Amino acid sequence: MLAALLLQAAAPPPMPPADWTNLPELPVPAASGPVSSSFVRREVARNRCQVAFDGVVAEIEAPVAVLVDEAGAVQRVVPRAIDCPIVEQYTAGYVSSLARRAGVLKPGWYKFTMTYRWQG
């Protein structure tokens, strides 16, 4: 019995479902709208990421899934692969911080897409 409890406590949190379509949006009003991040711009300038660029504005979207446990704590943030691992991880950390300040959240998976946009 004790061994089963220890194994359960040591198990990593589950992964999000493969299809994020029906996940509720993470309610983080402080992050609504595009964000201009100097870190993301530098990574793009170093050719570490590909971005949509229309000749005037550069944009990169970084979706994440966030798992909230029964106590309302963030247990896991999983970035979706966008071919830019450093921005994926940066976004996961940033959204984790936002989610922790979002107030009381119901348990379960949420989705959120961070959009970085700047003048090219």
C-alpha positions as CSV (number, residue, x, y, z in Angstrom):
1,M,0.0,0.0,0.0
2,L,2.7,2.5,1.0
3,A,4.8,1.5,-2.1
4,A,1.8,2.3,-4.3
5,L,1.3,5.7,-2.7
6,L,5.0,6.5,-3.1
7,L,4.9,5.5,-6.8
8,Q,1.8,7.6,-7.3
9,A,3.4,10.6,-5.6
10,A,6.5,10.3,-7.7
11,A,4.6,9.9,-11.0
12,P,4.9,13.0,-13.3
13,P,1.7,14.9,-14.1
14,P,-0.2,13.6,-17.2
15,M,0.2,15.1,-20.6
16,P,-2.5,17.1,-22.3
17,P,-4.9,15.5,-24.7
18,A,-3.6,15.4,-28.3
19,D,-6.5,17.6,-29.5
20,W,-6.6,20.9,-27.6
21,T,-9.7,22.2,-29.5
22,N,-12.1,21.6,-26.6
23,L,-9.9,22.8,-23.8
24,P,-11.2,25.9,-22.1
25,E,-9.1,29.1,-22.5
26,L,-6.9,30.0,-19.6
27,P,-8.4,33.1,-18.0
28,V,-5.4,35.4,-17.8
29,P,-6.7,38.9,-18.8
30,A,-3.3,40.5,-18.2
31,A,-1.9,38.8,-21.2
32,S,-4.7,39.4,-23.7
33,G,-3.5,40.8,-27.0
34,P,-0.1,40.5,-28.6
35,V,3.1,41.0,-26.6
36,S,6.3,42.5,-27.9
37,S,9.2,40.7,-26.2
38,S,12.8,41.8,-26.8
39,F,13.9,38.2,-25.9
40,V,11.8,36.7,-28.6
41,R,12.9,39.4,-31.1
42,R,16.5,38.6,-30.4
43,E,16.0,34.8,-30.8
44,V,14.3,35.5,-34.2
45,A,17.1,37.9,-35.2
46,R,19.6,35.1,-34.4
47,N,17.7,32.8,-36.9
48,R,16.7,30.4,-34.1
49,C,13.0,30.7,-35.1
50,Q,10.9,31.2,-38.2
51,V,8.2,33.8,-38.0
52,A,5.4,35.2,-40.1
53,F,6.6,38.5,-41.6
54,D,4.5,40.7,-43.9
55,G,7.3,43.2,-44.5
56,V,6.1,45.5,-41.7
57,V,5.1,43.4,-38.7
58,A,6.7,40.1,-37.5
59,E,4.5,37.7,-35.5
60,I,5.0,34.4,-33.8
61,E,2.3,32.4,-31.9
62,A,3.2,30.0,-29.1
63,P,0.4,27.8,-27.8
64,V,0.6,26.1,-24.4
65,A,-1.6,23.7,-22.4
66,V,-1.8,24.3,-18.6
67,L,-2.7,21.7,-16.0
68,V,-4.3,22.9,-12.8
69,D,-4.7,20.4,-9.9
70,E,-7.5,20.0,-7.4
71,A,-5.9,22.6,-5.1
72,G,-5.9,25.2,-7.9
73,A,-2.1,25.0,-8.4
74,V,-0.4,24.9,-11.7
75,Q,1.1,21.4,-12.1
76,R,2.3,21.4,-15.7
77,V,2.7,23.8,-18.7
78,V,3.2,22.0,-22.0
79,P,4.2,24.1,-25.0
80,R,3.1,23.0,-28.5
81,A,6.0,22.6,-30.8
82,I,6.5,25.7,-33.1
83,D,9.9,24.9,-34.4
84,C,11.5,27.3,-31.9
85,P,12.3,25.4,-28.6
86,I,13.7,28.4,-26.8
87,V,10.6,30.5,-27.4
88,E,8.4,27.5,-26.5
89,Q,10.1,27.2,-23.1
90,Y,10.2,31.0,-22.5
91,T,6.4,31.1,-23.2
92,A,5.8,28.1,-20.9
93,G,7.5,29.9,-18.0
94,Y,5.8,33.2,-18.7
95,V,2.3,31.6,-19.0
96,S,3.0,29.5,-15.8
97,S,3.6,32.8,-14.0
98,L,0.5,34.4,-15.4
99,A,-1.6,31.3,-14.4
100,R,-0.3,31.3,-10.9
101,R,-1.6,34.9,-10.5
102,A,-4.9,34.2,-12.3
103,G,-6.7,33.5,-9.0
104,V,-8.8,30.4,-8.3
105,L,-8.9,28.0,-11.3
106,K,-10.9,24.8,-11.6
107,P,-8.9,21.7,-12.0
108,G,-8.1,20.4,-15.4
109,W,-6.4,21.4,-18.6
110,Y,-6.5,24.8,-20.2
111,K,-5.1,26.2,-23.4
112,F,-3.6,29.6,-24.1
113,T,-1.8,31.1,-27.1
114,M,0.8,33.8,-26.6
115,T,1.2,36.0,-29.6
116,Y,4.4,38.0,-29.9
117,R,4.2,40.8,-32.5
118,W,6.6,43.6,-33.3
119,Q,7.6,46.0,-36.1
120,G,10.0,44.2,-38.4
